[in-house]
Amino acid sequence: MVNRATKPKRFDRNLIVIGAGSAGLVSAYIAAMVQAKVTLIEAHQMGGDCLNTGCVPSKALIKSARVAHLVSTAARFGIETPTPVINFQTVMQRIRDVITAIEPHDSVERFTSLGVDCIKGYARFIDPWTVEIDGNRRLTAQSFIIATGAEPLVPPLPGIDKSGYLTSETLWNEFAKRRVPPKKLVILGGGPIGCELAQSFQRLGAQVTLVELADRLLLKEEAEAAALVMESLRADGVEILTGHKAVRFEPDKRLIVEASAGLRQIIYDDVIIAMGRKPRVTGFGLEELGLVVNGKLAVDGFLRTNMTHILCAGDVAGKQQLTHGGSHEAWYASVNALARPFRKFKADYRVLPRVTYTEPELAAVGLTEADAVHMGGAFEVTRYDLDELDRAIAEGERTGFVKILTAAGSDRILGATVIGENAGEILAEITFAMKHKMGLRKILATIHPYPTWSEATKYAAGQYGLSHKPEGLLKWAERWFRWRRG
């Protein structure tokens, strides 16, 4: 039953933020910078999933795996080396060291110095204006931001409770205890997390089987780009089973999967569930306030819940699942919370880039070609292949392309996909151009240093220019110069 307590006449805080991941930290920071009295409550670790179990440890793992792969393939650069020896304990310790090095950026000490009141504890709403922390302290606020993140989605498969499964959250502590990587590793889910982990652990010595229900990997991305990622994973030795449905786990570490050809068993030592994430909404008193519908917060375009003084940001909002997306939403949520009721800003997701950190790297922003077709508007596609880029040729990394969608009859960018070495870095210029409504001609007119990966964007813009030459003017110029020659 919804508790609709009387609104207090005085409040302890202007804003209370629940959750100290990327969205919560940015929300608290913004509030402190405008001199609002803000409290940040975190039950577990500052930095949230990104620092402790997500972006940071996974990218540290990917770096070790890439170094191992580079050593093992060094002969193609004229360097003869012995087969690399993987010290798995050292790899996992390095990941811990990287987290430790970054922790101060998200620490209680730093945010306290910025003017944020940081409380370690578990916050629960007891009415729309009051939270209770660990059952013994109560605080009221004019506004709240829920930034409790998300948790791995674990399917209710028969036998899964006794399978010993790991998730993107639990694998780090478990593997930190190991002297060697898992011998036979099964990963369920062919999204970004599953693909990154599959390639990394394969390169570090595991034999990985990646199981995906759909007929291809990375469903949100351009099909031809996803195909290059799948080709690369297979070249590394990953067994990829697309079109396979996980059916059940057997007690003796066997996973039964089903495809059109029938049932198949996969023997494993470890299994990682990477089938997505669900908003973390249980246990905060949100259900009792009537804010949770079908396991999710009901959120409007301004990131407000059904009670407009309670907003949310980050994974829990359910709009996207990206660290930088959480920070992006935090700006809207905090400004809408603090400026209420005088101003409000609708969250804008049109220029929200994303990167899958496989090799080749896959980066995208805005619409894919499938998105544009579905929307029905007229558009053009411009493509530049990286095997023509001098820097790519010099480094022996010629796989990939830049693909840009523009509105028909205009150089206005609707979306882009980049796949290849440093794709995320290449994409940044396109994202900037989209954000500030600059077209491809502006990119083409910008001087890019030679030879760099960023030139790929310029050459893609050049391809667009070539396909839109002023043919009539050029014919007139040809006649003019012919006349000048006599």
N, C-alpha and C positions, 0 to 999 in steps of 0.2 A: 504494500500500500504506500502511495506517495506521501511523504511527510512534508506538508506545506506549512512549516513553522512561520511565525510572524517575522518579517524582515527586521533585523536590528536597526536601531537608530544610530548606533556607532559601531565601527568595525575595527578589529585588531590590525588588519592589513588591507591595502588596496588590492593586492593580488596574491593568491596562493597557487603555486605550480606544483603539481604532483607528478613526479618522475624526472630524473636527472640524466636522460639521454640527450641526444642532439637537440630535439625540439624543446625539451624542458629547460636545458641550459641556455639556449638562445632566448627563450621567453623571459626567463629570470633576468638575464643580462640586459635586455631591452628595457624592462621595467625599472631596473636599478639605474640605468643611464638617464632616464627621465625623472629620476628622484622619487619614484613611487616606493612605498614600503612593501617589499615583496619577500615572501618566504618560499623556499624551494625544499620540498620534502622527497626524500629518496629512501626506500626500504633496503636497498641492496648496495650496488656499486655506482659511484659517480661515473658518468660517461656512458652508462647504459650498454645496450647490446653492441653498438658500433665499436666502442673502445675495447670491451672485454671479451666479446664472443663473435663479433661480426666483421666489420670492415677492416679494422686494424690487424687482428690476428690472421685473417684470411689473406690479406695482401702481403704480410710477412711470410706466410707459408708459400704463396705464389712466387715470391722472389727466390726463396731457397730452391723451389722446384725448377725455376727457369735457369738458375745457375747450374744445377745438376744437368739439365738438358743441354745447356750451352757447352759444358765440358764434354759431354758424351757425343756431341756433334761437332766438336771443334775442328775435326779434320777437313770440313768443307771450307774452313778459312785458312788452311795450310798449317794448322797447329796439331801436332801429334801428341796426344795425351793418353795416359792409362784410363781405364774405366773408372769413373768416379765412385768413391766409397761413401755411402750415405751414413752419417752419424745421426740417427734419428733423434736421439736424446738431445744432441746439440741443436738440431733444427728446432725442436720444441722449446728448448731453453731460450733460443734467440727470439722466438715469438713472445715469450714472457718478458724478455728484456725490452723488446720494442714497446709493449704495452706499458711497462714501467716508465720508459722514457717519455711517453706521451701523457701519462696520468696527470702530471702537474697542470696541464692545460685545462683539465676538467675537474680539478680538485676542490674540496671544500675550502681550503686556504685561499685559493685564487678568487673564488666567487664571494667569499666573505670579504676579501679586500676590495671587491668591486661594489660592496654594499648590499649583497644578498644575504638574507638570514637563511642559513642552511641547517636543516634538521634531518637527522637519520632516524627513520621510523616508518611505520606503516600507517598511511592516512586512510580514513574511512569517513564518508559523509554520514552525519547523523541527522542533518536537515539541509535544505538547499543553501544555507549560508554558513554552515559550521562543519568543520572536520575534526575528528578525534584521532590523535596520534598515539598508536600503541596502547589505546584504551585508557590513557591517563592524562592527556593534555588536550585541550580544545582551543581552536582558533577560528575566528570568523573573518570573512573577507567580502569585499564588494564584488569581486570577480574571481573565477577559478579557471585554470587551464589544466586539462587532463592530458598528460603526456606519458602515459604508462606503457607505450610501445606495443609490441606484438610478441607472440611466442610461436614456436614451430607447430605446424599443423600435423598431427599424428593420426593417420587413418585408423578406423576401428577394425583392422584386419584380424581374423582369427589367429590366435597364437602370438600376437605381437607383444603382449605384456611379458612373455617369457623368452622373447627373441634376443634380449640384450641390446636392443637398438640404441643408436646414438642419434643426436641431432646436431645442428650447427651450433647449438649452445653447449652441449655436454661433451662433444668430442675432444675439446681442448684439454680439459682436465684429465680425461681418460687416457688420451694418447701421450700426455706428458709423463705418464707412469711407465710407458713402454720403452724398451731398449731398441726395438725394431718396428718398422711400419707393419700394418696388417698385411698378411699374405694374400688373402682373398677378401676383397672389399666390395660389397654391393651398395650402390647408391640409388635410392628411389627418388626420381624427380629429375627432369631434364631442363630445369630453368637455370638462371644465372648461378645460383649457389651450387646446384648439383654439377653443372659443367665445370665450374672453377675447381671444386673439390676433386672431381674425377680426374682432371688433367694433372693437378698437383700431386695427388697421392700416387698416381700411376708413375709419374716422373721420379718420385721418391722411393720407388721400389715395390709398391703394391700391384697386384693384378686386379684391376677395377672392372666391374660390370655395372653399367649405367642403364637403369630400367625406366622407360618413359611410356605412358599410356598413349600419348598422341603419336602421329606418324612422323614427327620431326622434333628437334630440340628448339628451345628458345622461341616459343610461339608468338611472343609479342614483337619479335624482330623480323626484318626482311628475310624472306625464305632463302634467298641466294646467299645472304650473309650467314645465316644459321647453318646452311649447308657447308660453308667453309670451316666453321667451327667444328662441326661433326667430323668432317674429313681430317682435320688436324688431330682431334682426339683419337680417332681410329689409327692414324699414323703413329701416335704415341703408344698404341697398344691397348687402349680402352675398348672393351667389348660393349657395343651400344645396341640395346634392344628396344627400338621404338615399336609402337603398336603392341606393346606387352602390358598386360594388367596384372598387378600383384594380387594374388588370390588368398594365400595364407602362409603362415610360418609353421614349420614343423619343429618339434622340440630339439632335434639333433642338428640345429643350425642349417636348415634347408629352407629356401624360399621357393614357393610354388607360384609360377607365373603362367598366364594364359595368353595365347596369340591365336591368329586364325588357323595355324597349323595344329593347335591343341595345347596341352599342358606341358610344362617343362620345369625341371627343378634346378635351382642354383645353390650350390654349396658355398657357404661363406664363413669367414672368421669374424668379420664385423659387418654391420649394416648401418648406413646413415640414412635417415629419413630427411629428404629435402624437397618436400612436396608443397612448399608454401608456408605462409605464416598467418595467424589469425589475431585480431585485436585482443589485447589483454584488458578485459573489462570486469572480470569477476573479483569480488572481495573488497571493492572500494565503496560500496553502498550505492553504486550507480543504478543497480537494478531496482532497489527500493525507491529511488527517486523517479523511476519510470523513464530513464534515459536510454536503456538498452532495449533494442528491438532485434529479435532473431540473432542474438549473440554479438550485435554491433551497436555502436553508438549511433543514434539518429542525428545526423549532422547536416546543416544547411551550407550554402555556398560561402557563408561568412565564417565557417567553422564553429558555429554556435550549436549547442544541443537544444533540446526542447525547452530548456530553461536558459534563456539567452545570456545570463550572466555566467554560465558555465560553458566554456569553450574547450576545444581540444586541438592538438597538433601532433604530427608525426604518424607513426604506424597505426596508432590506435584510432586515428581519424578514418582510416580505411580508404583514403584517396590514392595513396601511392606508398611504396615501401623503399624509400631512398633516404639516406642520411641527409644529403643536401636538400632533399624535398622536405624533410622534417624541419630543417632550419628555415626554409622558405615559408612553410606554413606557420612557423613560430612568429614570424614578423606580423602576419595577418592576425593571428590569434591574439597576440599581446597588444597590438594597436587597437583592435576591435574591443578587447576587454577593457583597456584603460581609457579609451575615448568614448566609451558607451555613456550616454545614449546619443551623443552629438554627432559622431561620425562612425562610419563603418566601411570596410573595403572588402570586396569579393575576391577570394583567392583565385589567382590566375595560374593555371598549369600548362599554358600553351607552349612555353619555352622552358621545359624541365628536362634537362639532358639525363641520360642514363648510360652506364658502361658495364659491360660484362668483361671481367679481367682474365679471360682465357688468352691463349696465344694461337691464332691472332686475336687481338683485342677487338671487341665489337662495341661501338658507341653510336647512339642515336638521339635525336631531338625532334620534337614535333611529329608530323605525320609520317607513317610508312606509306609505301605505294598501295598496300592493301587497305589502309585507313582511307586514303584519298579516293580510291575506287568506291569504297563503301559509302562515303559521304556524297558522292555523286557529282562533285564539282569538276570543272575542267582544270587540268594541270599538265605540266610538262616534266619530263625526267631528264636530268643531265648526269652523265656518269664519266668518271675518270679513273682508269685502272692504275694501281700503284706500280705495276711492272714497267711503267714508262717514266717513273719518277727517279731522277738521278740519285737521290739519297737512298732510296730503297734498293736500287741496283748496287750501289757501293756497299751497303750493309748486308746484302744477300737476303733481304726480307721483302720480296716482291709480291707476296700474296696479299690480295685485298683490293679495295676500291673505295672511292668517294661517290656517293649517290645523293643527288640533291633534287628535291621536288620544288617547283615554282608554280605560282598561279599562271594560268594560261594568259599569254599576252603581256606578261610582266616578269621582272626579275625578282619579285618578292618571294622570299623563301618560306615554304610551307613546312618543310621538314628535311631531315638529312640522316643518312646512315653512313658511317665510316667503319670499315673493317680492315685491320692491318696493324702493323707495328705503331705504337703510340696513337692509336685511334682516338682515345679520350682527349689527348692534347690537341690533335688536329681539329676535333669537333668544337673546341672552345671558341674559335674565331667565328664559326657559323652560328653558334648559340648567341654570341655577342651581337652579331649582325641581326639575327632574328629579334632579339630583345629590343634593339634600338631602331628597328624597322629600316635596316639598311639592306639593299638588294645585292645581287651578285656583281653588278658593275662597280659598286663601292669596294668589294673585296678585290676585284681585278685591278682596280686603280691603286691598291695599297702595295707598297714595296715590301717584298718578302725576302729575307736574306737567303743566299744560295750557298751550299745546298742544304735545305732543311726539309723536314717532314711537313711543315706548315705550307710549303709551296703546293702541296696536293690540293689544298683548298683553292689557291689562286688558279691552278691549271684547270680545276673543275669549272671555275667561273669563266676561264678562257674558252672551255668547250661550249659553254652557254653562249658566249659572245660569237663564236664561229657559226653557230647555228642560227644566229639572229643578225647576220651581216646586212647592212643596207644595200641590197643588190642593185637597186636603181642608181644610187649615188656612186657605187663602185664602177658601174658601166659608164657613167658620165665622166668619172675620173680617168678611166682608161682612154676615152676619146680625147680628153684634155691633154694628157701626157703624150699621146700619139701626135697630136697637133703641135705640141711644144718641141717635139723632136724634128719637126719639119717633114 
